[in-house]
Amino acid sequence: MKYIGKSVPRVDALEKVTGRAVYASDMTLPGQAYMKMLLAHRPHAIVKSVDTSAAESLPGVIAVLTSKDVPANEFGYYTYDQPVLCGPCAKPYADRVRYVGDRVAAVVAETEETARQAVDLIAVEYEDLPVVSDVEEALKPDAPVLHPDVGSNQFGHHFLENGDLAEGFRQADVIVEADYNTPAQEHAYLQTEAGLAYIDEDGRVAVITTGQWIAKDRKQMAHALGLPEDRVRVIYPMTGGAFGGREDISVQIIVALGALKLHERGIHRPVKVVWTREESILAHCKRHPFRVHARWGATRAGKIVAAEVKMLADGGAYKFTTSIVTSNSVLNSLGPYEIPNVRVDAYDVYTNNVPRGAFRGFGGPQGVYIAEQQVNKLADALGMDPIELRMRNLAGEGSLQTTGAPYPPGVTIREVTEQCALGAGWELFRDGTGWNRKAGYGETDQAQSHKRRGIGVACAHKNVGFSFGYPESCTVGIELYGGREIERVVIRHGASEVGMGTHTAITQMAAEALDIPMEQVELISSDTAEVEDAGSVSASRMTFFIGNAIKEGAEIALQKWRDEDRPVKITHTYWPHKTTPPDPVTGQCDPNVAYAYTTQAAEVVVDLETGLVEVEKIICAIDVGKAINPQQVVGQIEGGLIQSVGYAVLENFVEKDGRVLTANLSTYLVPTIADIPEKIDTIVMEIPDPRGPWGVRGLGEVMNMCLAAAVAAAVHSATGVWFDDFPLIPERVLRGLGKLNGRTP
């Protein structure tokens, strides 16, 4: 059966279009109670006392939870640095809130409205502390320290050195230097955070919730609740969007605590919580803002010979995934280029802002913005076409990365750049002068003299899988049932379905590998009671990793079937090429298993009177290795590009002194149908990755990597002005054009 490369309907399509699809926020169980949480709504303070008496006396209130109810009052993705509930308890420094969304108490009640009323009756005595909301201020010797047990607001340093930087700049004929600020970004998934907790038939505390890695959620929950992992069960139904934001814990521990405490009191009832949009924006993580100084040099012949980057990552109040996000930004801040002399220093910094976490691209879009702005500025300074400059510096098969290790096999950044350039109107002149773009940009619109048109380009690579020596693996269960022929197949896996079609791709790959109809494939997924650890649905890894696990496992299962060892039940783990951690002195390493590659061009119209930037057209070339489901691939790419339009020109997340000023979707604007470009030309390339199953490359994030830089270059093409901060909202553009004074928030 041939299913790889076919646009078969999604396995969840009918349920979704008929409204029968069940999400965590839809789930109901008999007798369930309802939870609401008390958020701090202040950026930095010590919780002196929490008086719950008035809330507990409200009719319909079943329980009120505070810090003293949490067995181990701490959690975190890599470091247990965040209290579950802030307040007086045995854990040092858990008695303080560090951002507006810290949770102080939770109420369980008969109805959601009663729980909401009870939350308002909880009296908290705070001792406010000085607030630090700027990364540079946070690093000053006299800055208030958010985590006294750490002793500093700097909690990570990432660096990379190669070659001789001083010599590289001596060789440079042109040097460009700039300061950049990349913004925070809200995930704005359609389904807010939700959880439904109960005690299951085996006595485990079970939570039906939204997430991206069931094993990681279970580990943090078990630790905070003081339970062995086998007494905690995590179940993911359909999830209404994730984009990295659901890698970090939100409601899971507290709603599980509610069910446990009720159970201990002889009250055997499920507990449900659903955050409002404002709670979601205030309390859960955002894309990391970066403050960056970059200095790059090139020769007149167009060879980039030196690059120096200094980065400060605003991690917000807690660590979350900051360290790995920043590490990925280090790599991407140098782009997919052969640069012999480099130095990058990057620092993770605590502030009293909302914590920062994973967001589609995982630090890549921030780093790429820096690299591609620098390359476009070098091209401008050299009087060289930006495609031509890239072609003189892009890596190829066998090239060394700036980390010193060879690129993983299957380097196609040159191929995607060529296809994007041709699609966007560039020409390769045969007289040896290289690439050049047709004229017509940076000119006044003939019909509307106050509008100018521009075009810009940027390129990027995106890691597939976790980096820097993380012990990657992916485990699946394969079961074959039938008589003479295979009649039914069960695939057990832990891959979350967060909207991008993972379960459809898994079904297609299983049917292909086992040579059976898709209709015979049954998935048992995302329930720690039923499946092994497949790893996170993040880092563009799941199709690549689980595809390899299925492909390898299918060969073993089929051999057992041929040997008549039936029914077949196997568990198989895929172990990829091992990466290595950074050298402690130079940062040199073999960082990634594989890469995906993209180059994108953006055509914009800039209104010189209003400052409005309209992205009219996107040309996006992406090498996917092999499209498992071409229709899903195009949908993924287009959705990610529209999300990138929001990042580039629209989504302005505003915080001031640790307080969020854009806490709902009327003040934080995301793209609507009116903001979608008139035309998106998607060029899907299929150059097989030697390490990928059926040649597959990771796809989930690569389209988000470089559009912001392409848009910035296009605005420069239109106006002659470089914008080193974004999003390019009208106020920022008008100020850059000299038509407004002051600073854009």
JOKAVEN-V474142 format. One record per backbone hydrogen bond with DSSP energy under -1.0 kcal/mol. NH is the residue of the N-H (numbers start at 1). CO is the residue of the C=O. If there is no record, write none. Layout:
NH:CO
NH:CO
This chain:
5:628
6:3
8:6
13:10
16:12
17:13
18:14
20:15
21:15
26:23
27:23
32:29
33:270
34:109
35:272
36:107
38:105
40:102
41:100
45:97
46:127
47:95
48:125
49:125
51:123
56:52
57:53
58:55
61:58
62:108
63:108
65:106
69:66
70:67
72:224
74:72
75:82
81:79
82:75
86:103
87:94
94:91
97:45
102:99
104:38
106:65
107:36
108:63
109:34
110:60
115:111
116:112
117:113
118:114
119:115
120:116
121:118
122:119
123:51
125:49
127:46
129:44
138:134
140:137
143:140
150:147
151:147
155:348
158:346
160:344
161:586
162:342
168:164
169:165
170:166
171:167
173:298
174:298
176:296
178:294
180:292
181:724
182:290
191:240
195:273
196:208
197:271
198:206
200:204
203:200
205:231
206:198
207:233
208:196
209:235
217:213
218:214
219:215
220:216
221:217
222:218
223:219
224:220
225:221
227:222
231:228
232:229
233:205
235:207
236:526
238:22
239:497
241:239
245:242
247:244
255:251
256:252
257:253
258:254
259:255
260:256
261:257
262:258
263:259
264:260
265:261
266:263
267:262
269:267
271:197
272:33
273:195
275:193
280:276
281:277
282:278
283:279
284:280
286:355
287:185
291:312
292:180
293:310
294:178
295:308
296:176
297:306
298:174
299:303
302:299
305:297
306:297
307:341
308:295
309:343
310:293
311:345
312:291
313:347
314:289
315:313
315:349
317:353
322:319
325:321
326:322
327:323
328:324
329:325
330:326
331:327
332:328
333:329
334:331
337:335
338:393
342:162
343:307
344:160
345:309
346:158
347:311
348:156
349:313
350:153
351:316
352:132
356:315
357:286
360:243
362:359
364:361
367:363
368:364
369:365
370:366
371:367
372:368
373:369
374:370
375:371
376:372
377:373
378:374
379:375
380:376
381:377
382:378
384:379
389:385
390:386
391:387
392:388
393:390
394:390
395:336
399:396
401:405
404:401
407:399
416:412
417:413
418:414
419:415
420:416
421:417
422:418
423:419
424:420
425:422
426:421
427:436
429:434
436:427
438:425
442:453
445:451
451:448
452:606
453:443
454:604
456:602
458:600
460:598
462:596
464:594
465:539
468:591
470:467
472:470
474:574
475:533
476:572
477:492
478:570
479:490
480:568
481:488
487:481
488:481
489:520
490:479
491:522
492:477
493:524
505:501
506:502
507:503
508:504
509:505
510:506
511:507
512:508
513:509
514:510
516:511
520:517
521:518
522:489
524:491
526:493
528:234
530:527
531:527
537:212
538:536
541:538
545:541
546:542
547:543
548:544
549:545
550:546
551:547
552:548
553:549
554:550
555:551
556:552
557:553
558:554
559:555
560:556
561:557
562:558
563:559
564:561
565:560
566:564
568:480
570:478
572:476
574:474
580:590
583:588
587:583
589:403
596:462
598:460
599:621
600:458
601:619
602:456
603:617
604:454
605:614
606:452
607:612
608:450
611:607
614:605
616:603
617:603
618:679
619:601
620:681
621:599
622:683
623:597
624:685
626:624
633:629
634:630
635:631
636:632
637:633
638:634
639:635
640:636
641:637
642:638
643:639
644:640
645:641
646:642
647:643
648:644
649:645
650:646
651:646
656:659
659:656
661:654
667:664
668:664
675:672
679:616
681:618
683:620
685:622
689:695
692:689
695:692
696:693
697:624
704:701
705:702
710:706
711:707
712:708
713:709
714:710
715:711
716:712
717:713
718:714
719:715
720:716
728:648
729:727
733:729
734:730
735:731
736:732
737:733
738:735
739:734
